[in-house]
Amino acid sequence: MLEIWKYALFLHKNSLNWLMDKRQRLGVIRRLIESERISSQEQLLEALGKNGVSVNQSTLSRDLHFLNIIKAPDGEGGYVYRFVETPARKTVHRISSVISENVQLMGFSGNIAVIKTMSGYANAMGALVDANNFPEILGTIAGDDTLFILLKEGVAREEFVESVKRIFPYLNMPAS
């Protein structure tokens, strides 16, 4: 009977690892498509490998479909991967802009970023940061007007700022 419980625990732990791996992989794919000019699955597989993500082509195809990413003309005679513009995606951009406008103060203490917002905006900002699964972030804690972001050990502040500006492009965040 003990062996059955050990096996059940093993399966549970591995399924949680798989889910976390998928969430992280989708976050990396999202950031690569938004920040780089990717024109083929081979190029995307290579970029993923450079970011520590190992995936096969069939899984990548399913991930692209899941994320609503398509190949679209780039205006230069070629094609690149882009997100399908949906009303929900446009809404996220509007929300990001509104949140950015309500940030009052940002700073760092060690590997903790502290963001002060107008009352009521820190929680929304934290939810957007969490939803993007940044590999540089261990976790967030949001109150009414303050967001604490715990960075992984060794992550450069500049690297974190660059990542956050992908979802909050109007944010004026100091790198020091």
C-alpha positions as CSV (number, residue, x, y, z in Angstrom):
1,M,0.0,0.0,0.0
2,L,2.9,2.4,0.8
3,E,4.2,1.9,-2.7
4,I,0.9,3.0,-4.3
5,W,1.0,6.2,-2.2
6,K,4.6,6.9,-3.3
7,Y,3.7,6.3,-6.9
8,A,0.6,8.6,-6.6
9,L,2.8,11.3,-5.0
10,F,5.4,10.9,-7.8
11,L,2.7,11.3,-10.4
12,H,1.2,14.4,-8.6
13,K,4.6,16.1,-8.3
14,N,5.5,15.4,-12.0
15,S,2.1,16.7,-13.2
16,L,2.6,19.9,-11.3
17,N,6.2,20.2,-12.8
18,W,4.7,19.7,-16.3
19,L,2.1,22.4,-15.7
20,M,4.7,24.9,-14.4
21,D,7.0,24.0,-17.3
22,K,4.2,24.7,-19.8
23,R,3.3,28.0,-18.2
24,Q,6.9,29.1,-18.2
25,R,7.3,27.9,-21.8
26,L,4.2,29.8,-23.0
27,G,5.5,32.9,-21.2
28,V,8.9,32.6,-23.0
29,I,7.2,32.1,-26.4
30,R,5.0,35.1,-25.8
31,R,7.9,37.3,-24.9
32,L,10.0,36.1,-27.9
33,I,7.1,36.7,-30.4
34,E,6.6,40.2,-28.9
35,S,10.2,41.2,-28.9
36,E,11.9,39.5,-31.8
37,R,11.3,39.0,-35.5
38,I,10.6,35.3,-35.7
39,S,9.8,33.9,-39.2
40,S,10.0,30.1,-38.8
41,Q,9.4,27.4,-36.2
42,E,13.0,26.4,-36.5
43,Q,14.1,30.0,-35.6
44,L,11.7,30.0,-32.7
45,L,12.9,26.6,-31.5
46,E,16.5,27.9,-31.6
47,A,15.5,31.0,-29.6
48,L,13.6,28.9,-27.1
49,G,16.7,26.7,-26.7
50,K,18.8,29.8,-26.0
51,N,16.3,30.7,-23.3
52,G,16.6,27.3,-21.7
53,V,13.4,25.8,-23.1
54,S,13.5,22.4,-24.7
55,V,10.5,21.5,-26.8
56,N,9.7,19.5,-29.9
57,Q,8.1,20.9,-33.1
58,S,4.7,19.3,-32.5
59,T,4.4,20.8,-29.0
60,L,5.5,24.2,-30.3
61,S,2.8,24.0,-33.0
62,R,0.2,23.3,-30.3
63,D,1.6,26.2,-28.2
64,L,1.4,28.6,-31.1
65,H,-2.2,27.6,-31.7
66,F,-3.1,27.9,-28.0
67,L,-1.5,31.4,-27.8
68,N,-3.4,32.6,-31.0
69,I,-0.1,33.2,-32.9
70,I,-0.2,33.2,-36.7
71,K,2.2,33.9,-39.5
72,A,1.5,37.2,-41.1
73,P,3.1,39.4,-43.8
74,D,5.9,41.6,-42.4
75,G,5.6,44.3,-45.1
76,E,9.0,43.4,-46.5
77,G,8.0,40.4,-48.6
78,G,8.4,37.9,-45.8
79,Y,6.3,36.5,-43.0
80,V,6.7,36.7,-39.2
81,Y,4.8,35.3,-36.2
82,R,2.3,37.7,-34.6
83,F,-0.5,37.5,-32.2
84,V,-4.0,37.6,-33.6
85,E,-5.5,40.9,-32.6
86,T,-8.6,40.1,-30.5
87,P,-10.8,42.5,-28.5
88,A,-9.4,40.9,-25.3
89,R,-5.8,41.6,-26.4
90,K,-6.7,45.2,-27.2
91,T,-8.3,45.5,-23.8
92,V,-5.1,44.3,-22.1
93,H,-3.1,47.0,-23.9
94,R,-5.6,49.6,-22.7
95,I,-5.5,48.3,-19.1
96,S,-1.7,48.3,-19.2
97,S,-1.7,51.9,-20.3
98,V,-4.2,53.0,-17.6
99,I,-2.2,51.2,-14.9
100,S,1.1,52.8,-16.2
101,E,-0.5,56.3,-15.9
102,N,-1.2,55.6,-12.2
103,V,2.2,54.6,-11.1
104,Q,3.7,57.1,-8.6
105,L,7.1,55.8,-7.6
106,M,9.3,52.8,-8.4
107,G,12.5,51.6,-6.9
108,F,14.6,48.7,-5.8
109,S,16.0,47.3,-2.6
110,G,18.3,44.4,-3.3
111,N,16.4,42.0,-5.4
112,I,13.0,43.5,-4.6
113,A,11.3,46.0,-6.9
114,V,8.8,48.2,-5.1
115,I,6.1,50.0,-7.1
116,K,3.8,52.6,-5.6
117,T,0.5,53.3,-7.4
118,M,-2.6,55.4,-6.9
119,S,-5.0,53.6,-4.6
120,G,-6.5,50.5,-6.1
121,Y,-4.0,49.9,-9.0
122,A,-1.3,47.8,-7.4
123,N,-3.4,44.6,-7.4
124,A,-4.3,45.0,-11.1
125,M,-0.6,45.6,-11.9
126,G,0.4,42.5,-9.9
127,A,-2.2,40.4,-11.7
128,L,-0.8,41.4,-15.1
129,V,2.8,40.8,-14.0
130,D,1.8,37.4,-12.7
131,A,-0.1,36.4,-15.8
132,N,3.0,37.0,-17.9
133,N,5.1,34.4,-16.0
134,F,8.4,36.4,-16.2
135,P,11.3,34.0,-15.7
136,E,13.1,36.7,-13.7
137,I,10.4,36.9,-11.0
138,L,9.9,34.5,-8.1
139,G,6.7,36.1,-6.9
140,T,4.6,39.3,-6.3
141,I,2.7,40.7,-3.3
142,A,0.2,43.4,-4.0
143,G,-1.7,45.6,-1.7
144,D,-4.0,48.5,-2.4
145,D,-1.3,50.9,-3.6
146,T,2.0,49.0,-3.3
147,L,3.4,46.1,-5.4
148,F,6.4,44.1,-4.2
149,I,8.2,42.0,-6.9
150,L,10.8,39.5,-5.7
151,L,13.4,38.9,-8.4
152,K,15.4,35.7,-8.7
153,E,18.9,35.8,-7.3
154,G,21.4,37.2,-9.9
155,V,18.8,38.9,-12.1
156,A,20.0,42.3,-13.3
157,R,17.6,45.1,-12.7
158,E,18.0,46.3,-16.3
159,E,16.9,42.8,-17.5
160,F,13.8,43.0,-15.3
161,V,12.9,46.5,-16.4
162,E,13.2,45.6,-20.0
163,S,10.8,42.6,-19.5
164,V,8.2,44.6,-17.6
165,K,8.2,47.4,-20.2
166,R,7.0,44.8,-22.7
167,I,3.6,44.8,-20.9
168,F,3.8,48.3,-19.6
169,P,5.4,50.2,-22.5
170,Y,4.5,53.6,-21.0
171,L,6.1,52.9,-17.7
172,N,9.0,55.1,-16.6
173,M,10.9,52.6,-14.4
174,P,14.4,53.3,-13.2
175,A,17.0,50.6,-13.6
176,S,18.7,51.5,-10.3
